[in-house]
Structures are given as C-alpha cells and as structure tokens.
Amino acid sequence: MTEMIKSWLECIRCGEKYDFSGIRYTCDCGGTLDLKRDLSQVDGQKLKQIWEDRWGAKHGIYSSGVWRYKELIFDCEDKFVITRQEGNTRLYDAGKAGEYAGLKNFMLKHEGENPTGSFKDRGMTCGATAAKFYGAGTVACASTGNTSASMASYAAIADMKSVIFIPEGKIAYGKLAQALAFGGKTLQIEGNFDDAMELVQDVCRELNIYLLNSINPFRIEGQKAIGFEVLQQLDWQVPDWFIIPGGNLGNNSALTKGLQELHQLGIIDKIPRIAVIQAGGSAPLSKMWKEGTEYAAVKDPDTIATAIKIGNPVSWEKSLRGIKWTNGIVEDVTEQEIMDAKAWVDAVGIGAEPASCCSVAGAKKLVDAGIIKSDETVVGILTGNILKDPDAVVGYHKDELGHMGIKGTFANKPQVIKATVDAVKAAIN
Ligand SMILES: *Cc1c(COP(=O)(O)O)cnc(C)c1O
C-alpha cells in the first residue's frame, strides 16, 4: 500500500479519540483503548494479494509473520520497526490429541515456536516498535513470565533498558531464566500478578517509563497476526472455531479484533466462533459468562498454568465484546483436565506449556458437551513452548503433583534399572 491508512486510538467505553502524538494507555475515563483505522477506502482483495506476495520473504521486515500484515498492525515508518522475524509458526494436525478431544479436524497453531517461545513476541515486536516511535529509553511490564522474557529480548535488540515486575511465588523456571539472561532488571514484588500490574502502571506514569503490558494497545495490534497467519496458512478458508486460553485476556481480544477487520474488508465472509478457556482457579470471565453476573475479580487466583494465573484481567471488556461478536463462548477447565490434555499434546510430539493446553482441554470439554461438533474444523492456539515449564512436565510424569490435586493419568514414568541386557529387555517389553 502506498497510502497510509488513517488510524487513531479510541476509548472502548466512551468513544473519546486520541491521535498518536502523546503516550497513552487508557482513556481519561479509565477505559482501555483500541487502535482504530478507517478501512472504508481500502481494497481488501488488493491488500490480501500484497500479503500473499510477501509470503516467504527471506529478509527485511516482511519476513516477519507480524510485519507481513503491516497495514493492519502499525503503519509507522519502517525505521522504527524492532523485529526478530517473529511469527511464521507452524500449524499442526493435532493427530491423537485431536482424537482425545473428540475432533476429526483439529489443528494446533504453535505460538510457542516464536523467538522467545511464546505468542508474546507478536505483541512485543509491535509494542517495542511503538516504544521506539515514542523515543522511549526504558520499558517495563508486570509478568507471569512470558511477557518479561519477550520484553527483555526485544529491549536488548533495540538497545533499551527493561524493568520487570514479577509476582512472588511460582514463576516457571524457563521464563525467569530468559528474563535474567536477556538483561531485564527483574524485581520480584510482594503480592500476586494483579498487584504487580497495578504497581507497574503507577511506576510507568511517575518515572516516565514505557509500559509494555497488553493494556498497551500496540501489543494487541501485533497479536492480531496470529489469526491473520492461520487464515493465510488455510488459504483464507475460515475454520468453524478458534480455541484460545485466557489470562489477562489480551490475546483473544486481539484475535477477534483482527477477524473483525478482515471481515470489514471482505477478506473473509464467515465469522469463526471463539472459545476462550480459563483455568478454573482463575476464571473471572468464565464465572461472569456462565452465571450472568457482573464482572468481579478473583481474589487469590491459583493454577499450575502460571501464565494465566490472573484474577483481574485488564482486557476483560475488550475480550467480552469480541467473543459476543463471534457468537463465541467462555469455558473453564480443571487442573487435571489441563495436565491430561497437555500429556496428549506432548505425547504426539508437539508439546506446549500448561496454559497452552487449555485449548485442547477446552476442546474436549466443549465437544463432550455437544457445543462443538466432532466434524467441525477447529484451530487451537498453543501459546507457549513446552520447555518454559519443565517442572510441570516432570512432576506429572513422575506422578508427583498430588499436593496440587493432579494425578499422572497418562504418566510416562522414568525407570531405574540394572545395567544388563536382560533388565533392558524386561523394561522395554
Ligand atoms: C500470556 C499467556 C497466556 C494468556 O494470554 P492473555 O492475553 O493474557 O489472555 C496464555 N498462555 C501463555 C503461554 C501465555 O504466555
């Protein structure tokens, strides 16, 4: 596209509009902001062809699976773009994990194959680009782990400082290791993720640091590319369902926003249904959805899926709006369901971290309930890499998660044997 598409920030509550001249994450009324664009003059078919022509680009910003769709991501000057060629992740046939869920056409989009091992890289490339666009020298986030791993990496390649606020208690080892390794200033605070989230917003305001949590509207724009890329991989044939885990609820908000834009441009004519899956121990949206109650934060969220251990998600309004638009649904799954589904995702050779496997656990639950039909086409998003949380894997397979109420139903236990051929024979038969 030669012409830039006119865009601005708009409050999702009161509709107030802001241009990009100053840094802003929320409206004066407190509502979260959308990056909006005027698509009325855009030729959707031409745009789709441009994206097709960029597919497989070997270098430059269009070799990124996010910036390939730059027109609908952040149409800034190229010199601001901070990229690690993120995206370009595989779309797998779920195989036996699909049979486990009761589905004949189940695909898994593996966002754990991004540069730092989670989909956060898609939002972060755009967020880091916005940081550069605004001339920020320091960026910060509160994180259950993957956001900090991603932010520290992008800050490092952009030569910015990064400050990370992590909650006390368990954060998966792989993620903490990355944050430290990439040079992020890592501050463990007293309190849970939601406390860290509040603190980081105050800190950024007072110390003039650029905030890179998913409340940042540019993060959401980058994450839309997951949906764009799945559709491009499917030659723009729209699946019946997308299933996606929900924590802070930015990712599903991004998915539906991207679909909405494609629909508005006539690039797709069918709207897939979105199922957002939360962990039962931290499921404020699911509770609200099922019980028809007002939004209320969960006080002490708890789950082995630490990436989604969030009681007060910042994007719940955006999320709800998008789910309704797709005629979607919100569901929650138990710890046991998450880890059993994970055992299947892992056993077929694909592998993902616990939170990701809500997609498969949720698929099974919704198929069992007759909400998803076994012959419908379903894409599950795997959000993070299996190596992010090795403790969860080994704990399950050694059947040592009893203290969390989790059994190693499909455990593949390591065995100790004598160093003889006979002992090996006995063990492998
Ligand atoms: C961040 C994250 C999620 C949750 O995404 P939200 O946008 O916060 O809902 C799920 N899985 C993994 C692996 C994550 O890192």
Ligand as a Chemical Component Dictionary entry (heavy atoms), coordinates in Angstrom:
data_LIG
# 
_chem_comp.id                   LIG 
_chem_comp.type                 NON-POLYMER 
_chem_comp.pdbx_formal_charge   0 
_chem_comp.three_letter_code    LIG 
# 
loop_
_chem_comp_atom.comp_id 
_chem_comp_atom.atom_id 
_chem_comp_atom.alt_atom_id 
_chem_comp_atom.type_symbol 
_chem_comp_atom.charge 
_chem_comp_atom.model_Cartn_x 
_chem_comp_atom.model_Cartn_y 
_chem_comp_atom.model_Cartn_z 
_chem_comp_atom.pdbx_ordinal 
LIG C1 C1 C 0 0.231  -14.675 28.254 1  
LIG C2 C2 C 0 -0.100 -16.092 28.057 2  
LIG C3 C3 C 0 -1.424 -16.545 28.018 3  
LIG C4 C4 C 0 -2.588 -15.656 28.257 4  
LIG O1 O1 O 0 -2.801 -14.663 27.281 5  
LIG P1 P1 P 0 -3.657 -13.386 27.653 6  
LIG O2 O2 O 0 -3.520 -12.465 26.517 7  
LIG O3 O3 O 0 -3.075 -12.840 28.910 8  
LIG O4 O4 O 0 -5.056 -13.867 27.877 9  
LIG C5 C5 C 0 -1.656 -17.875 27.768 10 
LIG N1 N1 N 0 -0.642 -18.744 27.590 11 
LIG C6 C6 C 0 0.636  -18.343 27.631 12 
LIG C7 C7 C 0 1.706  -19.356 27.425 13 
LIG C8 C8 C 0 0.950  -17.020 27.862 14 
LIG O5 O5 O 0 2.236  -16.647 27.913 15 
# 
loop_
_chem_comp_bond.comp_id 
_chem_comp_bond.atom_id_1 
_chem_comp_bond.atom_id_2 
_chem_comp_bond.value_order 
_chem_comp_bond.pdbx_ordinal 
LIG C1 C2 SING 1  
LIG C2 C3 SING 2  
LIG C2 C8 DOUB 3  
LIG C3 C4 SING 4  
LIG C3 C5 DOUB 5  
LIG C4 O1 SING 6  
LIG O1 P1 SING 7  
LIG P1 O2 DOUB 8  
LIG P1 O3 SING 9  
LIG P1 O4 SING 10 
LIG C5 N1 SING 11 
LIG N1 C6 DOUB 12 
LIG C6 C7 SING 13 
LIG C6 C8 SING 14 
LIG C8 O5 SING 15 
# 
